[in-house]
Amino acid sequence: MISRKVEKICIIWLIFVGLVATGCIGQKPETLIEGEESQEWFTRAGPMAENILTSVETGDYQSFIRDFSEQMVKEIPEKEFLEVKEKLYSQAGAYQSLSTWKTTEQGDYVIVYFTAHYEKEDVTVKLVYRKGDTAYKIEGLWFA
């Protein structure tokens, strides 16, 4: 389970991103996406998640924001990205691998969940996409 310190770091860093997506998603319950559709989302989102985690590990901000919507890019300045990179590394250790977990939909959004395996502990990663966005830009990102 993720340590409280890493959880606080990630929550503080991404709370404003969460507010953007949460405001759009509202309070509708998540519905599980299964089968072929879920696999298609993992196939599309997997390389993006891997890029995000590798970019955090290496400190490459430009690569980190590559698949983000314009709003997401505005919400995460490079300075905060670098601060979280250091804090995440000190708490969770080195990034090792990524595995798929589940895919859900909530309102106008699809949420793809992954488990990021780090040296010291596992971290849940959520990528949020707007349904119908043919560019598949990331609208929300959470580490928990």
N, C-alpha and C positions, 0 to 999 in steps of 0.2 A: 504494500500500500504506500502511496505517496506520503512523504513526510509533511508535517504541518508547515514547516518553513518554506518548502518548495511550493506548496499549495498557496500560501500567502503571497509569495513572490509573483507567481503566475497570475493570481487573481488581481493583485494590485496593478500589474503591468497591463493586463488585458481587460480591465473592467470597463474602460471607455469603449473598447471594441465590442464588448458584450452588450453594452447599452444600445449601440447602433443596431445590432442584429436583434436583440430582444425587443426593442421598440417596434421593429418590423414584424417579428414573429408573433408577438402577443402571447396570450395564455393558452392557446390551443394545445391539446395533448399531442405528443409525438406518436406517430404510427409507424410500425416496423415495415421496412421494405425488404422483401425476400426474393430468393431465386435469381433469375437472370438479370433483372433490373438492379438488384443489389450488387451483383458481380460487375455489372457495367460501371456502376459508380465507383467501386473499388479500383477497377482498371483505370478509370479516368483520374480519380483523386489520389491514388497511391503515389504516383510519381511527384505530384504536387506536395504531398505530405513529406515524402522523402527529401525533396528539395528544401522545404522549410526547415526540417530538422538538421540537415547537413549544413545549411546556411547559418543556422544558429551556432552550430558546433564550430564552424570556421570563421564566424564573424563577418560573413559576406552579406551586407545589407541589401545591395542591389539584387542579388539572387533571391534573397528572402522575400522581397516584395514583388517578384516577377509575376506571380499569378493572382495578385490581389486586385480587387476593384479599386477605383479611384478613391473612394471614401476610406477604404482600409489603408491605403498608402498614406493618406493625410493623417490618419489616426495614430500611426506608429512611427514616430520620428527615429532617426538613426541613433541618436544619443540613448534613448530608452531601450532600443533594441540591444545595444551593446551592454548596457547595465544588466539587463535580464540575462543575456548570454553568460556573463560572468557569474551571476547569482545561481542560475540553473546549473552550470557546470560545478560550482562549489558544493551544491546540495545533492544533485543527482549523479554527478560524475560524467564520464564520457558517454556520448550517444553510441549505441551499438547496433540496433536493428528496429524494424517496424513490423507490426503484424496487424491484420484487419480484425475488426470486432463486429460492428453492425452498421446498418444504414437505416435512417428514419426520415420521415417527412413531417413537417409541421407548418401548416398554413402554406405560404408561398415558397417555402424553403425545403431543401434537402440537407440533412446533416449526416456526414460520414465520420464514423468513429474509428480510431486506430489506437493501438497500444504501442507506445514508444518505449523500447527497452534500453535503459541506461545502466551504467556500471553499478550504481548503488540501489536503484529502484526503478519501477515502471511508472510511466506517466500516460494518462489518457489524453489523446489529442482529438479535438473536434474541429472539422472543417465544415463551414456552412456555405451553401450555394443557393442562388435564387433560381427557382424553377423557370424554365424557358430561356435562360441566359445561354445562348449558343456559344458564347466566349468562355463559359465556365470559369468566371472570375470568383475568387474566394471573397465572401461577404462577411464572414465571421471566423474567428480562430480562438480556441480555448485550450489551455493546458490544465489538467486537473489531476 
